[in-house]
């Protein structure tokens, strides 16, 4: 039975169902993604964004990995190009953003996916200061520089979205990766500050606190749960998987959240950090 409402004169009016918008979620948008080399969260997000209509600037420090992501997007019918940058370099990040705007004419979405920890990240009393400097520059400075140059361009384009990658470690702490935990925690604080500052300019800024994601980098460095000798194996992977059945995910699981935050589906969400760590931060 069709729904009805009354007009100003009390007459009943028929309400017609609104046609759903079936256009791609990022149609005509331009996205810039750091750390988008093949095999990781950035690459999965780049592919997801392109499938939803975005033109994507794939940024990575390794050309062969970045070009591989571009090739995958092109094979799927999307549009992308590779731009090389060390995210800890002010000049390189600025140039990468400028080249993106020059090629596509606008910028609407920034995703800061470049980052990570290194095995030498140790207890705070033992950690080498070069490790501290490397981790802070890669994770925190890299995120800050991308925001520094992308947000003004997003504002010029009429607004958009920033998605920063944090970690479940920032919500619960990680031992012994004290420096990585600090860097990822700072990204959450930076995200909140930027969200409050740029809301008036129609720029939303959110973060994702990812848990154990079996990206290519993770598999190469610490292995997979249950794999003999891997870091998760030494951390009682079987017990953790029993307590947290969603503990382990793939890059595409985070990409789906990033796509939500990049699109207008999340237009009421800013300054938020979404935990995607299988529930570990909740207990």
Buried (B, 14 or more C-beta within 10 A) or exposed (E): EEEEEEEEEEEEEEEEEEEEEEEBBBEEBBBBBBBBBBBBBBBBBBBBBBBBBBBBBBBBBEEEBBBBBBBBBEEEEBBBBBBBBBBBBBEBBBBBBEBBBEEBEBBBBBBBBBBBBBEEBBEEEEBEEEBBEBBBBBBBBBBBBBBBBBBBBBBEBEBBBBBBBBBBBBBBEBEBBBBBBBBBBBBBBBBBEBBEEBBEBBBBBBBBBBBBBBBBBBEEBBBBBEEEEBBBBEEEBEEBBEEBEBBBBEBBBBBEBBBBBBBEEBEEBBBBBBBBBBBBBEE
